[in-house]
Amino acid sequence: MAEIIMYSAKMCGDCQHLKSFMEEHGIVYENRDIREDPEFGIELQEKTGKLGVPYLVIDGEWFRGYEPGKPFSVSFAKTLFGISG
């Protein structure tokens, strides 16, 4: 199983949707809230150049957990995790 870290914030709607999606699909992840722990925000900004959330690290590779300018979509979330259908 992949090691997954999610950078998020409680006030982020896309973050909450992605968390729900992951939980519904049994995807185990470590959550790092950038508002609750500013060190996570610094880490995210150093790695990506921004503080946009949600962001995922899947087996050491960084992925934006949202489509810029678009609302959360289940089909996009499925592509992140290689889920078909």
Secondary structure, DSSP 8 states (H G I E B T S, - for coil): ---EEEEE-TT-HHHHHHHHHHHHTT---EEEETTT-HHHHHHHHHHHSS--S-EEEETTEEEESS-TTS---HHHHHHHHT---
